[in-house]
Amino acid sequence: MLQKLWLYHTNDLHSHFENWAKIAAYIEEKRQVHDQMLLLDIGDHMDRVNLVSEADYGKVNVQLLNQLGYDGVTIGNNEGITLPHDQLDQLYEEAQFPVILSNLFEKGKRPSWAKPYHLITLENGLKLCILGVTIAYTPVYEKLGWDITDPFDSIRDMLHEVKGQADVIVLLSHLGIIYDREVARNFPEIDIILGSHTHHLLEYGEMDNGVLLACAEKYGHYIGCVELTIDTAQNELIEKKATVQSVDQLISESDEAMTTLQQAERKAKALMKEEVTSIKTKLETKWFDESPLPQLLTDAIKDWCGAEIGMMNAGMVLDSLEAGVVTREDIHRICPHPINPIRVTLTGKQLLETVQRACEEKIEQLRIKGFGFRGELMGKMLYSGLTYSLKEGEDKRVKEVFVHGQLIKEDDSYTVGTVDMYTLGSLFPHISDHEPIEYFMPEFLRDVLSWCLKKAR
């Protein structure tokens, strides 16, 4: 006899709650028509760019997952490294679902809120094993007091541990599609990989080495579904196929989800009205010119990191601050990024090349998504403790660089306070390839901004 099992999955919501009420209504409808279904989330459900998630450090996200009856989740980097240690440790205290995560530890032990795997026996006797791993941003996790291990080693260990205990194995992977494909090549005993992190859309899945990969893009734009066909006589999986549902095509909204979000927003607004400081005059922000507020933050990053130089793109500050009372909400609105300060040491030659690259118009005009950036575009690179001159001509070639008025020497070393966003990707290779990098955590740029505004009062 053949039976069906549906696995519905979400990923990388990033607290885009504008789509959540439709997602909730859709899942509630599907529960009425399916005999057997599971609901899973693959991480980055929370993002502190949203005022609601910022106010209570993601507790509302857990409340929403509870309401919709999730059967299991794993964490993404937004849960893992944008929350202070104690806030992550408390995030799932009220969770009514297992948090499945095998590669996170604290002093050699898994946190009490995490399970290395989750075994489910369905009504027909089919045994399902759910594994979960997250991307290993090792230096950042270590700075926050966590030990993150290699996800491939962790998968291998868990597969060995559950061998013979499951008919179907599902991996919740917050690793990204390139790593998911590698997992499929290395571990063909996994039946399905539900992916995330790189925000890829696999409308009909992708079959790699007999393993079905599925992912539903980002921000709640889609809901993923994997349909399994099982021979119940043999407890054998005989077919698996993936689809996605566009949320734009949905009409119904869950009243319960809407009410919860409205209540959470009112509560968040009240909490974020807390006064940080007051300023006597307007602090203006311009993205392509000198302006006081981004420069103030650049100066503060240098001081916060104890560096000789500060550097930051003006686009990190989204707006100006008017004279008068400045609240937590104001600070969050103009600096919403989950980005931390860092300190690196560059040679004079590396510094010169970095300043040259930062002058390029394509860098200043770059519209970027990801790497923690939640703004519009990069804008002009600002410096504290550093000035430079340009050669004659229109191509913005750097002639000389000065640190505290002294011409830099190519072989000398200089400490730079800047942002961890530059350690990711290829924006500034001398920073992204640099070792060691000193991270200043758990404070975000907005915490540094609050600090310097209070000092300047």
C-alpha positions as CSV (number, residue, x, y, z in Angstrom):
1,M,0.0,0.0,0.0
2,L,1.2,3.5,-0.9
3,Q,0.9,6.5,1.5
4,K,2.0,10.1,1.3
5,L,3.9,12.3,3.6
6,W,4.2,16.0,3.0
7,L,7.2,18.0,4.4
8,Y,6.4,21.8,4.4
9,H,9.4,24.0,5.0
10,T,10.3,27.7,5.4
11,N,13.7,29.3,5.6
12,D,15.3,32.7,5.8
13,L,12.2,34.6,6.8
14,H,14.5,37.3,8.4
15,S,11.6,38.6,10.4
16,H,9.7,39.7,7.2
17,F,6.5,39.4,9.0
18,E,4.5,41.0,6.2
19,N,4.1,37.5,4.7
20,W,3.6,35.5,7.8
21,A,-0.2,35.7,8.1
22,K,-0.5,34.2,4.6
23,I,2.0,31.5,5.4
24,A,0.1,30.6,8.6
25,A,-3.3,30.5,6.8
26,Y,-1.8,28.3,4.0
27,I,-0.3,25.8,6.5
28,E,-3.6,25.7,8.5
29,E,-5.5,24.8,5.3
30,K,-3.0,22.1,4.3
31,R,-3.4,20.5,7.7
32,Q,-7.1,20.0,6.9
33,V,-6.4,18.1,3.7
34,H,-3.3,16.0,4.5
35,D,-3.3,12.9,6.7
36,Q,0.4,13.1,7.4
37,M,2.5,16.3,7.2
38,L,5.4,17.9,9.0
39,L,6.4,21.6,9.2
40,L,10.0,22.6,9.5
41,D,12.1,25.8,9.5
42,I,15.7,25.9,8.3
43,G,16.9,29.0,10.2
44,D,17.2,32.8,10.0
45,H,13.6,33.0,10.9
46,M,14.7,35.9,13.2
47,D,16.5,39.1,12.1
48,R,17.1,42.0,14.4
49,V,16.6,44.4,11.5
50,N,12.9,44.2,12.4
51,L,12.0,46.4,15.4
52,V,9.8,43.6,16.8
53,S,12.6,41.0,16.9
54,E,15.0,43.6,18.1
55,A,12.8,44.6,21.1
56,D,12.6,41.1,22.6
57,Y,15.6,39.4,21.0
58,G,13.5,37.1,18.8
59,K,11.0,35.7,21.4
60,V,8.1,36.7,19.1
61,N,9.6,34.5,16.4
62,V,9.4,31.6,18.7
63,Q,5.9,32.5,19.6
64,L,4.9,32.5,15.9
65,L,6.6,29.1,15.4
66,N,4.7,27.7,18.4
67,Q,1.4,29.0,17.2
68,L,1.8,27.3,13.8
69,G,2.8,24.0,15.3
70,Y,6.3,23.5,13.8
71,D,7.6,20.0,14.2
72,G,11.3,21.0,14.2
73,V,13.7,23.9,13.4
74,T,17.4,24.5,13.1
75,I,19.2,27.8,13.7
76,G,20.8,30.1,11.1
77,N,23.6,32.6,11.6
78,N,21.1,35.3,12.6
79,E,20.0,33.3,15.6
80,G,23.5,32.1,16.2
81,I,25.7,35.1,16.0
82,T,23.6,38.2,16.1
83,L,22.3,37.4,19.6
84,P,24.4,37.8,22.7
85,H,25.2,34.5,24.3
86,D,22.6,34.7,27.1
87,Q,19.9,35.8,24.7
88,L,20.4,32.8,22.4
89,D,20.6,30.5,25.4
90,Q,17.1,31.8,26.5
91,L,15.6,32.2,23.0
92,Y,13.9,28.7,23.0
93,E,12.9,28.5,26.6
94,E,9.2,28.5,25.6
95,A,9.6,26.5,22.4
96,Q,7.1,23.8,21.8
97,F,9.2,22.2,19.0
98,P,12.6,20.6,19.0
99,V,15.6,22.7,17.9
100,I,17.7,20.3,15.9
101,L,21.3,21.3,15.8
102,S,24.3,19.0,16.1
103,N,27.3,21.2,15.6
104,L,27.0,23.8,18.4
105,F,28.5,23.3,21.9
106,E,29.4,25.2,25.0
107,K,32.4,23.9,27.0
108,G,32.1,20.5,25.3
109,K,28.4,20.1,25.9
110,R,25.4,20.8,23.6
111,P,23.2,23.5,24.9
112,S,20.1,22.2,26.8
113,W,17.8,23.6,24.1
114,A,19.4,21.8,21.2
115,K,18.9,18.1,20.0
116,P,21.5,16.5,17.7
117,Y,18.8,14.7,15.8
118,H,15.1,14.0,16.1
119,L,13.4,10.7,15.5
120,I,9.7,10.5,14.6
121,T,7.7,7.4,14.1
122,L,4.6,8.0,11.9
123,E,1.2,6.3,12.2
124,N,2.1,3.8,9.5
125,G,5.3,2.8,11.4
126,L,7.7,4.8,9.1
127,K,10.7,6.0,11.0
128,L,11.9,9.5,10.1
129,C,15.2,11.0,11.3
130,I,15.7,14.8,11.1
131,L,19.3,16.1,11.4
132,G,20.3,19.8,11.6
133,V,23.5,21.8,11.1
134,T,24.4,25.4,10.7
135,I,27.2,27.3,9.0
136,A,30.4,27.5,11.1
137,Y,31.4,31.1,11.5
138,T,34.0,29.9,13.9
139,P,35.8,33.1,15.2
140,V,32.4,34.8,15.7
141,Y,30.9,31.9,17.6
142,E,34.0,31.6,19.8
143,K,33.9,35.3,20.6
144,L,30.3,34.8,21.8
145,G,31.3,31.9,24.0
146,W,30.1,29.0,21.8
147,D,32.1,26.2,20.1
148,I,30.9,25.5,16.5
149,T,32.2,22.4,14.9
150,D,32.6,21.4,11.3
151,P,29.1,20.6,9.9
152,F,30.4,17.8,7.7
153,D,32.1,16.0,10.6
154,S,28.9,16.5,12.6
155,I,26.7,15.0,9.9
156,R,29.0,12.1,9.6
157,D,28.9,11.5,13.4
158,M,25.1,11.7,13.5
159,L,24.6,9.4,10.5
160,H,26.7,6.8,12.3
161,E,24.7,7.3,15.5
162,V,21.3,6.9,13.9
163,K,22.3,4.1,11.5
164,G,19.6,1.5,11.3
165,Q,17.1,3.6,13.3
166,A,15.4,5.4,10.4
167,D,13.7,4.6,7.1
168,V,14.0,8.2,5.9
169,I,16.7,10.8,6.7
170,V,16.1,14.5,6.3
171,L,18.8,17.2,6.9
172,L,17.9,20.7,7.9
173,S,20.9,22.6,6.4
174,H,21.7,26.2,7.1
175,L,24.9,25.9,5.0
176,G,24.0,27.2,1.6
177,I,23.6,25.4,-1.8
178,I,27.2,24.9,-2.6
179,Y,27.8,23.0,0.7
180,D,24.4,21.2,0.3
181,R,25.6,19.8,-3.0
182,E,28.8,18.7,-1.3
183,V,26.8,17.0,1.5
184,A,24.8,15.2,-1.1
185,R,27.9,13.9,-2.8
186,N,29.5,12.8,0.5
187,F,26.4,11.4,2.2
188,P,24.0,9.7,-0.2
189,E,22.3,7.9,2.7
190,I,20.5,11.3,3.3
191,D,17.2,11.3,1.4
192,I,16.3,15.0,1.5
193,I,18.3,18.2,2.2
194,L,16.1,21.2,3.1
195,G,18.4,24.1,2.5
196,S,18.7,27.8,3.4
197,H,21.3,30.5,4.0
198,T,22.1,31.4,0.3
199,H,18.4,32.3,-0.4
200,H,18.2,30.0,-3.4
201,L,15.0,29.0,-5.0
202,L,14.6,25.4,-6.2
203,E,11.1,25.4,-7.7
204,Y,11.1,21.7,-8.3
205,G,14.1,20.7,-6.2
206,E,17.4,19.4,-7.4
207,M,18.6,15.8,-7.5
208,D,22.2,15.3,-6.6
209,N,23.6,11.8,-6.2
210,G,20.2,10.5,-5.4
211,V,19.6,13.2,-2.7
212,L,16.7,15.6,-3.2
213,L,17.7,19.3,-2.5
214,A,14.9,21.7,-1.7
215,C,14.8,25.4,-0.8
216,A,12.2,28.2,-0.7
217,E,14.3,31.3,-1.3
218,K,13.8,34.1,1.4
219,Y,11.6,36.5,3.3
220,G,8.6,34.3,3.2
221,H,8.2,34.8,-0.6
222,Y,7.6,31.0,-0.9
223,I,6.6,28.0,1.1
224,G,8.4,24.8,0.2
225,C,6.9,21.3,0.0
226,V,8.5,17.9,-0.4
227,E,6.0,15.1,-1.2
228,L,7.1,11.7,-0.2
229,T,5.5,8.4,-1.5
230,I,6.0,5.5,0.8
231,D,5.5,1.8,0.4
232,T,4.1,1.0,3.8
233,A,4.5,-2.8,3.4
234,Q,8.3,-2.3,3.2
235,N,8.5,1.1,4.9
236,E,10.4,2.2,1.9
237,L,10.6,5.6,0.2
238,I,9.8,5.1,-3.4
239,E,9.3,8.7,-4.7
240,K,10.2,12.2,-3.6
241,K,9.5,15.5,-5.3
242,A,9.7,19.1,-4.4
243,T,7.6,22.1,-5.2
244,V,7.1,25.7,-3.9
245,Q,4.1,27.9,-3.4
246,S,4.4,31.6,-4.1
247,V,2.9,33.5,-1.2
248,D,2.0,36.4,-3.6
249,Q,-0.6,34.1,-5.0
250,L,-2.3,33.5,-1.6
251,I,-5.2,35.5,-0.4
252,S,-6.2,34.2,3.0
253,E,-4.5,35.5,6.2
254,S,-4.5,34.0,9.7
255,D,-6.3,36.1,12.2
256,E,-4.3,34.6,15.0
257,A,-1.0,35.5,13.4
258,M,-2.2,39.0,12.6
259,T,-3.3,39.6,16.2
260,T,0.0,38.3,17.6
261,L,2.1,40.5,15.3
262,Q,0.0,43.6,16.0
263,Q,0.3,43.0,19.7
264,A,4.1,42.4,19.4
265,E,4.5,45.6,17.3
266,R,2.7,47.7,19.9
267,K,4.9,46.2,22.7
268,A,8.1,46.7,20.7
269,K,7.2,50.3,19.9
270,A,6.7,51.0,23.6
271,L,10.0,49.3,24.6
272,M,12.0,51.1,21.9
273,K,10.8,54.5,23.0
274,E,13.5,54.4,25.7
275,E,15.6,57.5,25.6
276,V,19.3,57.0,24.7
277,T,20.4,60.6,24.8
278,S,19.5,64.0,23.5
279,I,21.3,66.2,20.9
280,K,21.3,70.0,20.6
281,T,21.5,70.2,16.8
282,K,20.6,68.0,13.8
283,L,23.2,65.4,12.8
284,E,23.0,65.0,9.1
285,T,23.8,62.0,7.0
286,K,25.0,62.1,3.4
287,W,26.1,59.0,1.5
288,F,28.4,60.7,-1.0
289,D,29.8,63.6,0.9
290,E,31.3,64.5,4.2
291,S,28.5,64.6,6.9
292,P,28.7,64.7,10.7
293,L,26.7,61.6,11.7
294,P,28.5,58.9,9.7
295,Q,31.8,60.6,10.5
296,L,30.9,60.5,14.2
297,L,30.4,56.7,14.0
298,T,33.6,56.2,12.0
299,D,35.5,58.1,14.8
300,A,33.7,56.0,17.4
301,I,34.7,52.7,15.7
302,K,38.3,53.7,15.8
303,D,38.1,54.5,19.5
304,W,35.9,51.5,20.4
305,C,38.5,49.2,18.8
306,G,41.5,51.0,20.1
307,A,42.9,51.4,16.6
308,E,45.0,54.0,14.9
309,I,42.5,54.3,12.0
310,G,38.8,54.0,11.6
311,M,37.1,53.2,8.3
312,M,33.4,52.8,7.3
313,N,31.2,53.5,4.3
314,A,28.8,56.3,4.9
315,G,25.9,54.1,3.7
316,M,26.0,52.3,7.0
317,V,24.0,55.2,8.5
318,L,20.6,55.3,6.8
319,D,19.4,58.7,7.8
320,S,20.0,61.8,9.8
321,L,19.1,62.5,13.5
322,E,16.9,65.5,14.3
323,A,17.7,67.7,17.3
324,G,16.1,66.6,20.6
325,V,15.5,63.3,22.3
326,V,17.1,60.2,20.6
327,T,15.4,56.9,21.3
328,R,16.4,53.2,20.8
329,E,14.0,53.2,17.9
330,D,15.7,56.2,16.3
331,I,19.1,54.4,16.6
332,H,17.7,51.2,15.2
333,R,16.0,52.9,12.3
334,I,19.2,54.6,11.1
335,C,21.6,51.7,11.9
336,P,19.6,48.4,11.7
337,H,22.5,46.2,10.6
338,P,23.6,43.1,12.6
339,I,27.2,44.2,12.0
340,N,30.0,44.2,14.6
341,P,33.2,46.3,14.9
342,I,36.5,44.5,14.2
343,R,40.2,45.4,14.4
344,V,42.8,44.3,11.8
345,T,46.4,45.2,11.3
346,L,47.4,46.1,7.7
347,T,50.8,46.9,6.2
348,G,51.2,50.4,4.6
349,K,51.1,48.8,1.2
350,Q,47.9,46.9,2.0
351,L,46.3,50.0,3.5
352,L,47.2,52.0,0.3
353,E,45.6,49.4,-1.9
354,T,42.5,49.2,0.3
355,V,42.0,53.0,0.2
356,Q,42.4,52.9,-3.6
357,R,39.8,50.3,-3.9
358,A,37.4,52.1,-1.6
359,C,37.7,55.2,-3.9
360,E,36.3,53.3,-6.8
361,E,32.9,54.6,-7.9
362,K,31.6,51.1,-8.4
363,I,32.3,50.5,-4.7
364,E,30.6,53.7,-3.6
365,Q,27.6,53.0,-5.7
366,L,27.4,49.3,-4.9
367,R,23.9,48.1,-3.9
368,I,24.5,45.1,-1.7
369,K,22.3,42.6,0.0
370,G,23.6,40.3,2.7
371,F,26.8,40.2,4.7
372,G,24.8,41.8,7.5
373,F,24.1,45.0,5.5
374,R,20.6,46.2,5.7
375,G,20.9,49.5,3.9
376,E,20.6,50.8,0.3
377,L,24.1,51.3,-1.0
378,M,27.7,51.6,0.3
379,G,28.4,55.3,-0.2
380,K,31.6,57.2,0.3
381,M,34.3,55.5,2.5
382,L,35.0,57.6,5.6
383,Y,38.1,57.6,7.7
384,S,39.2,58.6,11.1
385,G,42.9,59.2,11.6
386,L,43.6,58.8,7.9
387,T,43.7,61.3,5.0
388,Y,44.8,60.8,1.4
389,S,45.5,62.9,-1.7
390,L,44.6,62.0,-5.3
391,K,46.6,62.2,-8.5
392,E,45.5,64.7,-11.1
393,G,42.9,63.2,-13.5
394,E,39.4,61.8,-13.3
395,D,40.1,58.2,-12.4
396,K,40.5,58.9,-8.6
397,R,44.0,57.3,-8.3
398,V,45.4,57.6,-4.8
399,K,48.6,59.5,-4.6
400,E,49.6,59.5,-0.9
401,V,48.0,58.3,2.3
402,F,48.7,59.9,5.7
403,V,48.0,58.4,9.1
404,H,47.7,61.1,11.8
405,G,49.5,63.5,9.4
406,Q,52.5,61.1,8.7
407,L,53.0,59.6,5.3
408,I,52.5,55.9,5.5
409,K,55.4,53.5,5.0
410,E,54.7,50.4,2.9
411,D,56.4,48.0,5.4
412,D,55.0,49.5,8.6
413,S,51.9,48.1,10.3
414,Y,48.7,50.0,11.1
415,T,45.7,49.0,13.2
416,V,42.3,49.6,11.6
417,G,39.0,49.6,13.3
418,T,36.2,48.8,10.8
419,V,33.2,46.5,10.3
420,D,32.9,42.7,10.1
421,M,31.0,43.0,6.8
422,Y,34.3,43.6,5.1
423,T,35.6,40.2,6.2
424,L,33.0,38.6,4.0
425,G,33.0,38.4,0.2
426,S,35.6,40.2,-1.9
427,L,34.9,43.8,-1.2
428,F,38.3,44.5,0.4
429,P,40.6,41.5,0.0
430,H,43.2,42.6,2.4
431,I,40.6,42.6,5.2
432,S,38.7,39.5,4.2
433,D,41.8,37.5,3.8
434,H,43.4,38.8,7.0
435,E,44.3,36.7,10.0
436,P,43.9,37.2,12.8
437,I,40.8,39.4,13.0
438,E,39.7,40.7,16.4
439,Y,35.9,40.8,16.8
440,F,34.2,43.2,19.2
441,M,31.0,41.4,20.3
442,P,28.2,41.2,21.0
443,E,27.8,45.0,20.3
444,F,26.5,46.0,16.9
445,L,27.4,49.3,15.2
446,R,24.2,50.8,16.7
447,D,25.5,50.1,20.2
448,V,28.7,52.0,19.3
449,L,26.6,54.8,17.9
450,S,24.6,55.0,21.1
451,W,27.8,55.0,23.1
452,C,29.4,57.9,21.2
453,L,26.2,60.0,21.1
454,K,26.0,59.7,24.9
455,K,29.7,60.7,25.2
456,A,29.2,63.7,22.9
457,R,26.2,65.0,24.9
